[in-house]
Structures are given as structure tokens and as C-alpha cells.
Amino acid sequence: MTTNLETVEAACAHLAESGGPITFTAVAEHTGISRTTLYRNPQLRAVIDDHRSHSHDRHTLTGLAAEIAHLRAGLEALADRVRNQEERLRHLEGRSTTRRQAN
């Protein structure tokens, strides 16, 4: 049994091979999965967005702009995770220092 993720991957690959536009509407029509589900499920949305960004010709300004936007979004998400982890480390180090001083 195939999962929605596999189905969406296959649909995007088929649309890319056939030269058709990779849109949420096209993927919904091809898979039978509602557009609402495609938009609301982060994994499915990421697959479609990834295929859409790679479907642009990288040698055009539009393709380069899409690639930069995609990379920027990934970098910002990574930076947020790093900041969150640093904050957690500072909190844990503060607790550890407080315990050592109490002993």
C-alpha cells in the first residue's frame, strides 16, 4: 500500500517528466488527494514546493530567485533551530551551575 507521501512524490515526478506545471491543483487532480490536505500536511506541501522550485530552469533569473528563496527559507529554519538549542543549553548550564553551588 502506498502512502500519500509516495503518491505525491510519484505525481510530481510524472508532472515534471511530462513538462506539465507542478501545482497543488495538478497534484490533487493526479492523486485524488484534496488540495486542502496537500496544503495543510507539511510533508506533502514540502514535497510539492521542492518539486516546484526544481522545475524552474536554474539558468533563468526566475529559477535562480526561486532557488535562493528556497535556500534562504531552509537557512532561516536552521538558524531558528540553532538559536533554540543554544537557549536550551544556556538554561541547562545555568541549572547545572546552581546545583553545583548548592552542594
N, C-alpha and C positions, 0 to 999 in steps of 0.2 A: 504494500500500500504506500503510495507516495504522499508526502506531506505537502502542505500549502507552500512551504518554502521551496521544495524541489519543483513543484508545479510552476511557481512564479519564475524560478531560475530558467526552466525549460522554455517558458513562454517568451521571456526576454531574449534568450539566445535565438529562438526561432524568429522573432521580430527583427533582431539585428541582422541575422543572415539574409532575411528576405528584403532588407532595406527599408522596412516599414518604421514609422515613428514609434519609439518606446514611450508610451503614455500610460497613465493609470487606466484610462478608458480602454485602450487597446489591450492591455494586460487583463483587465477584467473581462472583456469580451472573449479573449482567447482561453482564459482559465475557468470562467464561470464563477470566480470569486468576486464578491461585490467590491466596488470602488471604496466604499466606506471601510471595509475590512483591510483593504490594501493601504489606505491612508492611516488607519489607526494602529495597525500592527507595526511596531518599529522595525522588526526584522524584514518584513515584506517590503515596507517602504524603503529601507536602506538598499535592498537588492535592486529595486526599480530605479532609485536615484543613482546608484552606482552604474547601472547599465546605461542610463540616460546620459550621464556625464562622459562615459566612454564612447557613446555613439557619435559624439561630435568629432569632427575632424580636428585633431590636435594641432594642425598646421594653420588653422584659421584663428583670427582674434577671438571669435566666439568660443571656439574649442579651448583655447588657452585660458580665457576668462573663466570658463566652467571648471576647468581643471584646477586653477588657482583657488576658486571659491570652495571647491571640494576639499582641497588640501588645507586651506585656512580653517574650515569647519572642523576637520579632524585634529588639527593642531590646537585649536581653542578647546576642544573637548579633552584632549590630553593634558593641556595646561591646567584645566579645572580639576582633573583627577589628581595631578601632582600637588596642586595647592591644598586640596582636601587631605591628601596623605600627609603632607608636611604639617598641617594643622593637627591632625590626629597624633603624629609623632611628638609634637611640642606638648600636647596635652598629656600623653603617656609619660614623657620625660619629666614633666612637672610633678606628676603623681609619684613617680619613682623617687625623685629628689625629696619630696615631702615625707615619704615613708622612711628613707634613709636617715633624715634628720630627726625623725621621731624615735628611732631606735637608738 
